[in-house]
Structures are given as C-alpha cells and as structure tokens.
C-alpha cells in the first residue's frame, strides 16, 4: 500500500489505532474511501466505500467500537495523483482518515501516524470522569452493602424477640389452663341424688347448710 501523510501505511499502525480507540471510547474516526478513474463512476463509488469499510471492520475487530467509526466514499472524485501514470493510479486507491475528540473537534486529519500521536497526547479528562463515575458507583455499592448488613442484624434481633414472645405466650396459656384443671379436679356435690357416705335415714342431718323442707 502506498505511503504518505494522507495514506494508511499498514496493519501495525491500524492495530495501534484500534488499541487507542478502545481506551478512548469518546473519540471517533472518519474513514474516507477513494478510487482511481478505471471503471465507471458508480463502480468506483462502491469500490471506495468497500475499501473504507474494510479498514473500519479491522479497527472494530481489534478494539474499537462500531459507533466510533464513520465511513464515507468519494469514488474517483478526489485524486491526489495523475491517473495517467501507473504510480498515480495506486496512490489514488487509498483510505484517508480524521480523528475527532469527544466534542466533535477534529484533532488530526493528516494520516494514521498523526492520528495515533494526537490520540496519545490528548487530555484524559474524559477518562478521569469515567473513573470518578466508577468510584462513585462503587461507593454506592458499599452503602447498599452496609444497609443490607444493618437489615441482617435487625432480622436477627426480631427473630430473638419473636422467640421470647412465643415463650411468654406459651407460659400465659399454661397459667390459663391451671384454674380449669383445678376446677376439673375438685369434688362435685349432686343434690337430689343419694351419694355414697351420706346418711340415708330421713331424719338424718344433711350436709352443712342443708335445710330439709317439710
């Protein structure tokens, strides 16, 4: 592949760019496909688009996100060299790129080497914000864990109180049954019936409090 400040020199540089894009998901790359003049204009538009997509697919495969990549095609409309020369034809078969930061500002449009350098030297504010957000989320998780531990202790306390309450209810029921048992065990007097051990003669005195009706 031809080299130059606006051409992609090869896979090693693409691998490095993909790695940087993976680290900086807030950065975006615009890929522009170009073609020579051989063939129809519509064919060259399609060919240039496939060329740009191939580069984008490579970046995504090795670390970048699909949303970070935008592809465009210019077909044969923007040659950089004379198409009448063999070397010029190869130079026009190319993919150019530009890199934009989180605010959409283009920080590099001078080839992949410049793009790599620009991303490497870019401020890491976005990454710092991401890390700060992660730490905040972790602190929230710690708070939730503390609440759960508190609920666990409260459940244990309520369980112990329930056991004491159940024991008290059992004792109360036992005390309620004691008078009933005493009444059931007491002797009963049946008036109007002959009871063993009582005088059977009509003149015999009855039990205390007994009045004979004449």
C-alpha positions as CSV (number, residue, x, y, z in Angstrom):
1,X,0.0,0.0,0.0
2,X,1.4,3.4,-0.9
3,X,2.7,5.6,1.9
4,X,2.3,9.2,2.6
5,X,0.9,11.6,5.2
6,X,-2.6,11.0,4.0
7,X,-2.5,7.3,3.3
8,X,-2.7,4.3,5.7
9,X,0.7,2.7,5.8
10,X,-0.3,-0.8,7.1
11,X,-1.7,-3.1,9.7
12,X,0.7,-2.4,12.6
13,X,-0.5,1.2,12.7
14,X,-4.1,0.2,12.4
15,X,-3.7,-2.2,15.3
16,X,-2.2,0.6,17.4
17,X,-5.1,3.0,16.5
18,X,-7.6,0.3,17.4
19,X,-6.0,-0.1,20.8
20,X,-6.1,3.6,21.4
21,X,-9.7,3.9,20.4
22,X,-10.6,1.1,22.8
23,X,-9.0,3.1,25.6
24,X,-10.7,6.3,24.4
25,X,-14.4,5.4,23.6
26,X,-15.2,9.1,23.4
27,X,-13.0,9.6,20.3
28,X,-14.3,8.9,16.8
29,X,-12.7,8.2,13.4
30,X,-14.0,9.2,10.0
31,X,-12.8,7.0,7.1
32,X,-12.9,8.2,3.6
33,X,-12.6,5.8,0.7
34,X,-11.1,6.8,-2.7
35,X,-10.5,5.1,-6.0
36,X,-8.8,5.7,-9.3
37,X,-10.5,6.5,-12.6
38,X,-10.6,3.0,-14.0
39,X,-14.2,1.8,-14.4
40,X,-17.5,3.6,-14.1
41,X,-18.0,6.3,-11.5
42,X,-20.7,4.3,-9.7
43,X,-18.4,1.3,-9.5
44,X,-15.7,3.4,-8.1
45,X,-18.0,4.9,-5.5
46,X,-18.9,1.4,-4.4
47,X,-15.3,0.2,-4.5
48,X,-14.1,3.2,-2.4
49,X,-16.9,2.5,0.1
50,X,-15.9,-1.1,0.5
51,X,-12.3,0.0,0.9
52,X,-13.2,2.3,3.8
53,X,-15.5,-0.3,5.4
54,X,-12.7,-2.9,5.3
55,X,-10.5,-0.5,7.4
56,X,-13.4,0.2,9.7
57,X,-14.1,-3.5,10.2
58,X,-10.4,-4.1,11.0
59,X,-10.5,-1.4,13.7
60,X,-13.6,-2.8,15.3
61,X,-12.2,-6.3,15.2
62,X,-9.2,-5.3,17.2
63,X,-10.7,-3.0,19.8
64,X,-12.7,0.0,18.5
65,X,-16.5,0.2,18.8
66,X,-18.7,0.3,15.8
67,X,-20.2,3.6,17.0
68,X,-16.7,5.2,16.9
69,X,-16.4,4.6,13.1
70,X,-17.9,6.6,10.3
71,X,-17.2,5.6,6.7
72,X,-17.6,7.8,3.6
73,X,-16.9,7.3,-0.1
74,X,-15.7,9.8,-2.7
75,X,-15.1,7.4,-5.5
76,X,-12.7,8.9,-8.1
77,X,-13.7,12.5,-7.4
78,X,-10.7,13.4,-5.3
79,X,-7.5,12.1,-6.9
80,X,-4.2,13.2,-5.4
81,X,-2.0,11.9,-8.3
82,X,-2.1,11.7,-12.0
83,X,-4.3,8.8,-13.1
84,X,-2.4,8.6,-16.4
85,X,0.6,7.2,-14.5
86,X,0.8,3.8,-13.0
87,X,2.1,5.1,-9.7
88,X,-0.6,7.7,-9.7
89,X,-3.3,5.0,-10.0
90,X,-2.0,3.2,-7.0
91,X,-1.8,6.5,-5.0
92,X,-5.4,7.3,-5.7
93,X,-6.6,3.9,-4.4
94,X,-6.5,4.9,-0.7
95,X,-8.3,5.5,2.5
96,X,-7.8,8.7,4.5
97,X,-8.9,9.3,8.0
98,X,-9.6,12.0,10.5
99,X,-10.0,11.8,14.3
100,X,-12.4,13.8,16.4
101,X,-12.5,14.3,20.2
102,X,-15.4,14.0,22.5
103,X,-16.7,17.4,21.5
104,X,-16.5,16.6,17.8
105,X,-13.4,18.7,17.1
106,X,-11.1,17.3,14.5
107,X,-7.7,16.7,16.2
108,X,-6.0,15.0,13.3
109,X,-6.6,14.7,9.5
110,X,-3.0,14.1,8.4
111,X,-2.9,10.3,8.3
112,X,-2.7,7.5,10.7
113,X,0.6,8.3,12.2
114,X,-0.6,11.8,13.2
115,X,-3.9,10.3,14.4
116,X,-2.1,7.9,16.7
117,X,0.1,10.7,18.1
118,X,-2.9,13.0,18.6
119,X,-4.9,10.4,20.5
120,X,-1.9,9.5,22.6
121,X,-1.3,13.1,23.6
122,X,-5.0,14.0,24.1
123,X,-6.0,15.1,27.6
124,X,-7.6,12.3,29.7
125,X,-10.3,14.3,31.2
126,X,-13.0,12.0,29.9
127,X,-11.2,9.0,31.2
128,X,-10.8,10.7,34.6
129,X,-14.6,11.4,34.6
130,X,-15.2,7.8,33.8
131,X,-13.0,6.7,36.6
132,X,-14.7,9.1,39.0
133,X,-18.1,7.8,38.0
134,X,-16.9,4.2,38.6
135,X,-15.6,5.1,42.0
136,X,-19.0,6.8,42.8
137,X,-20.8,3.7,41.8
138,X,-18.6,1.6,44.0
139,X,-19.2,3.9,46.9
140,X,-23.0,3.4,46.3
141,X,-22.5,-0.3,46.3
142,X,-20.7,0.0,49.7
143,X,-23.6,2.0,51.0
144,X,-26.0,-0.7,49.8
145,X,-23.9,-3.4,51.4
146,X,-23.9,-1.5,54.7
147,X,-27.7,-1.2,54.6
148,X,-28.1,-4.9,53.9
149,X,-25.8,-5.7,56.9
150,X,-28.0,-3.5,59.1
151,X,-31.1,-5.3,57.9
152,X,-29.5,-8.6,58.6
153,X,-28.7,-7.5,62.2
154,X,-32.3,-6.2,62.6
155,X,-33.7,-9.5,61.3
156,X,-31.7,-11.4,63.9
157,X,-32.9,-9.1,66.7
158,X,-36.6,-9.5,65.6
159,X,-36.1,-13.3,65.5
160,X,-34.8,-13.4,69.0
161,X,-37.7,-11.2,70.2
162,X,-40.2,-13.5,68.4
163,X,-38.8,-16.5,70.2
164,X,-39.1,-14.7,73.6
165,X,-42.6,-13.6,72.7
166,X,-43.6,-17.2,71.7
167,X,-42.3,-18.5,75.0
168,X,-44.2,-15.9,77.0
169,X,-47.4,-16.8,75.1
170,X,-46.8,-20.4,75.9
171,X,-46.4,-19.6,79.6
172,X,-49.5,-17.5,79.6
173,X,-51.6,-20.3,78.1
174,X,-50.3,-22.7,80.7
175,X,-51.3,-20.4,83.5
176,X,-54.8,-20.0,81.9
177,X,-55.2,-23.8,81.9
178,X,-54.3,-24.2,85.6
179,X,-57.6,-22.9,87.1
180,X,-59.5,-25.1,84.6
181,X,-57.6,-28.1,85.7
182,X,-58.2,-27.3,89.4
183,X,-61.9,-27.0,88.8
184,X,-62.0,-30.2,86.9
185,X,-60.2,-32.0,89.7
186,X,-62.5,-30.6,92.6
187,X,-65.2,-33.0,94.0
188,X,-68.8,-32.2,92.9
189,X,-72.0,-32.4,95.0
190,X,-75.1,-33.7,93.4
191,X,-78.3,-32.7,95.3
192,X,-81.4,-34.8,94.9
193,X,-79.4,-37.9,94.5
194,X,-78.1,-40.5,97.0
195,X,-74.4,-40.1,97.4
196,X,-72.2,-42.7,98.9
197,X,-71.2,-41.9,102.5
198,X,-74.2,-39.6,103.2
199,X,-76.9,-40.6,105.8
200,X,-79.8,-42.4,104.2
201,X,-82.4,-42.0,107.0
202,X,-85.0,-39.3,106.6
203,X,-84.2,-37.9,110.0
204,X,-80.5,-37.9,109.5
205,X,-78.9,-34.5,109.3
206,X,-77.7,-33.3,105.9
207,X,-74.5,-31.6,105.0
208,X,-73.7,-28.2,106.4
209,X,-76.1,-25.6,105.2
210,X,-78.6,-28.2,104.2
211,X,-82.3,-27.4,105.1
212,X,-84.9,-30.0,105.0
213,X,-88.2,-28.9,103.5
214,X,-91.2,-30.0,105.5
